Every structure is written in C-alpha cells, then in structure tokens.
Amino acid sequence: MNAYPNQVFLNGQFVSVPDTQPTSLINPADEQAWIEVQSASLATLSSAVEGAEKSFHQIWKSLTPGKRAAALYRVAAEIRKNQRRIAEAESKNIGKPISDAMDEVGLGARVFEYYAGAISQFGGQTLPVASGGLDYTVREPLGVVAAITPWNFPFPIACWKVAPALAAGNCVILKPATISPLSALLLGEIIQQAEIPEGVLQILPGSGGLLGPAFSKESRIRKISFTGSTEVGKEIMRMASDQLQRVSLELGGKSPNIVFADADLDKAAGQSPMSVYANTGQDCCARSRIFVEAPVYDEFVAKFIESTRQIKVGDPMKPDTQIGPMVSSDQRDSVETFIQSARDAGRNIRIGGDRPLNKGFYLSPTVITDIEFGDRCWKEEIFGPVVCVTPFTNEVEMMKEVNNTPYGLSGSVWTRDLHRALRISRGIESGVISVNSHSSVHVEAPFGGFKASGIGRDLGINAMEGYTELKNIYIPDLQ
C-alpha cells in the first residue's frame, strides 16, 4: 500500500482510472522515481463535473453559512493534524526544504480558517436609488469552478483557490500540476476526514495538455482559476472566451528590488537573498533584478554576496536546509542556459553558477553583475536561483527601467525615507509591493499582478468576490 494517495479523487472517493498513463514522480534530491500517480481521463473529467454540479445544486449552494463555515474550520483542523505528512510529501515530490513545507502547510490551514470566518462577513449592499424603494445587491456562487495549480507551491496555492471558492458556495474541480500532485491528493484525504459532502471538491491529477483544454470546452464550468506561466495563461484565456468563462490568472514575474543609499544595508543585504533564492528561485515573485543606488553599490553587493555564501544548500529533509534542489533536470538545464548566456556575454558571475552536489538537481545561488539591460538574464523570467544587480544614479531613469518589463507582480523598496517609499511604491507597476521587506503573501490581502503577470486576485475578500456573480434586486415603494 502506498504511503500517499495516488489515484483520482472523484465524488469523495479515491478511484482507479483504467487505460491511462500514470505519472512517475522523481525525487529531485536523489533523482530516483519513487511513486506513480494515476492520471484522470476526459471521461473522468465529465464524471467530476457531473458530480460537482449535483453536489452544488443539491447540497453546497443551499447549505447555511454557519454550516459551510463549520465545514471549512474542520478542513483547517485536519490540515493541522496532518501537517508533517503533507510537508514530507511536498518535500519529496518537489525538493522543497522541510521547514518551508511545514510553514506552507500551516499557511494552507490559515487560509481555510480565514475564509471560514469570512463567510459570515460576506454579503451585498443596500443602495439608495433616485426613484425610491429598496435596492440591494447579493453575491451568488458561480456553480462549478476549476482551479489549476502550479508545481512550485502546490499545497498553499491549492488552498487559496479552493477555500474562497468553497466559502462562496461553489464546488471545485482541482487540477494539480502534473509533476506535483501529492499534496493536492492529500487534501482529498483531508476532505474525507472533515466529512465534506461528496463532489464538493474533485481532484484530477494528470496531463494539463489533456485536461486544460477540456475545462474550457465544458460549459458547466463557470470559471477557471489558473496559476502558472504567462504563455499558458494566455492560452487558457483564449480558450475560455468560447464559453465566456470567467478567468483569474496569476502568471509570471520579473520583480525589482530597489535599494537606496539611506537604507539599512545590513538588513537589506541580509534579507534580500531569500527574496530571490527561496524555493530555489522557482517563484514568480522572485526579486531577480536588484537596483542599488550608486554610492552604496559596492558595499551592498559585498554584503549580499556574503549573505548568499552563508545560505545552506542541501538535503531538503534536513531541518537546517534553506535551499533544496530544483524541481527537475529540465528546469535546472533551463536556468543554466541563462547563466551561460551571461558568461558568453562577459558578465561577472560573482558567486554560484555551479552544481554544488553530485546527486540531485542542485544549482548554487548565483549573483551576476556588470549586466546590460538587453541581457536575457535581466529581461526574462529565469525561475531559478539567479539574481542580477545593477547600480543607478538617477531615480527617474531607474524607474523607467523598473517598469520596462511586460511583468508586474511584486517588488521591494528599501529606504528610511517615508516620502520616497510612498512615491516609489506608487510608481512601480506591480500588484504587490513591500517596503523594507520582501513579504509578498498575506492571507488577508489581495495577491496578483499587473500587465502580463495576470488578471484577478487570490487571497483576501477580493478572491472570494471573484467566485461570485453580483446580482442587483430592486423593489419599489408599495404605495
């Protein structure tokens, strides 16, 4: 018997799907295949939609807010009970350091708790209208919605799509990334343990190339929420237009980290490395372009490199590991092409760029200086532990380059000057900005991007609103 569920979660049960090709999962730390996970078929998807629609109309839509909140609180409690097991699965599946995985599972529990509490606070408005009478709005669930999650943060992102959708009264079909389905399937176990009605959450591991287009052709799926690459997000939006499905997209990024001369350099240089290297750089929020005011450029770079040198790279199952392997050999190879292009152009690889261990898909944290703004490593999303650093002397010209990117997801500003912090934060074309910090995610606050970084928002009340239709009702004065 497998230590982890490896079948499709359909209508409250784990079921076998005949005649499909299973996915063999590779542990990135030792390069060994260790578990096979079954794949959903198009017939499975049809059954999932049918079951979800039935559960929506017969149970979940009409469940009282108090009972729906209690159900989500039970899910959160079961997540906490199973925190270590879920974290270990995540670590083995994608190479995430166990300490990070534990934190992320805890985040998932907090997300369910937040939306359980939000249910009683979520509603419409009464509006004074010129003609008199009573005019009010209500928010109604969409029905069956699809959530497509990425491989870099599988469990927390699954939670922050599923929880607000369920809280708003929808039923959800969850499609985890092909290579990272385990924590999502463990969420299926949690749903069972929490006694959530059958069909409220369906979980379909398998090929995104097969299931993704099928979601957009299924008229009973009212919304698709996707986190992943900008290229795939654009394709989902194109396909969803045929059915006029709602979409929310959280996509790529190329975020800036701006350090002014008056900043606390020890703090900025001490914290900034993990703003780009955490999760081995496989993070759309990674602050991979650092702008440093010229008078402190050399000092900051020296401190940053020293902080980078202190980062512990190694076995993701060890509690002191800060950076594990990359998710796959292909992903590492892709990142190495960026590093090689910088070498070929004569850029200065100040630290890193090598493979620190003989086994596993490891890549050392890398700092590149003396770049030009046309370089691939400066312009394109690398999705690996690589950062480029450049000096600036003119704030106006610096801000032009900060915004000279198709992306606009995140970013940081380091300064002691409050007026400057406000001015720069307002000027950056990004959805999430941190001042003297690199914290991007807060359960209570909206998360999402500008421009090619996406449409819509996860987290906060905004996410819950995105899983509803807004209806206006007018009743005239009875006179």
C-alpha angles and dihedrals in degrees: 000000000000118000088224132041111263104176136084115280104225127168093342097313138088106242137181120244113209124216098019129120112249121221116242109215119217121209102230092209096061103013091235127137107236111164139017121219123201121239129230119237131212088261088054090053091051091051090047093053092047092050093045092049091049092050091047095053098037103037124357103046093054097038109121116254091245093055093045090051091049090052092053092047088054090053090052092050092051091049089056091049090053098037097119094046093050092046093051091050090051092049094050093043101051107007096252114161109257093235090056092045091053090051092049093050088051088051089053090055091049090052092056090046092050094051092043087058093042094060093078091048097047119098149104137277140256110232131201107227128193095243093054126231127097121310120177141161131224131189115226127190118255095227120232114018132181125224120196114191133194132239098241099068102012103162105039094044091048088053095047091053099040099042100055091041092053092042090056090053102260130129117232138217107200120203111188121199112279094245098042110044102127102089090045090054089048086056085060089058089049090052089054093048091048090052095236111172117267115269097021089108123023120184120203117184118188143071118002089197089061102037101035097066090042091058090059092050094052108093092195090065103086100186140018118207111193135182117187143075123354091236094057091042091057090051092050090051091050093049094044091056091074091066095028088238116174114249136194117189130191105186144160132329145194100192127193128229109200119196120188124200093250094056124114093261096192091055094041094048092041096052103030097074092066090048086072106019100047111113085018089290092297093131129109088216093057111138092225098157114065120191113193125187107247101242092061099030098106093043093048094047091050092050092044092052091049091051089049090051090057094056113114112232117186150078107012091214092063113093095225095053112114100179126031131184126301115264096256145355090254092056092049091048090052092053092047090058088062092050092048092050088054090050091049090052091052096250119158114256097199097181137353128009093136138097105255097193132043095222127049132030095287126157124180120241106265134209120195123189136173090050129159122225092243094059118118092231090056099044106034132064106256100185093205141085097291129119132182120209127198135172125236134195103178120058095204094052091044091054091050089057093043089060095037092102135088089234131079113171112120145344148163136233122200117198141116091220109097094196091052091047091054093044095049094042090054091047098053112093096223137112097228125038129177125197116212087347141070098219109134105165128066120162092221097048131070117260124199145093149264126236114353091356091082155272127272130009139270122209130023124054088301090072092052090050088054091063094056143070116231112228125190120208125191127194117182124222109277099229 
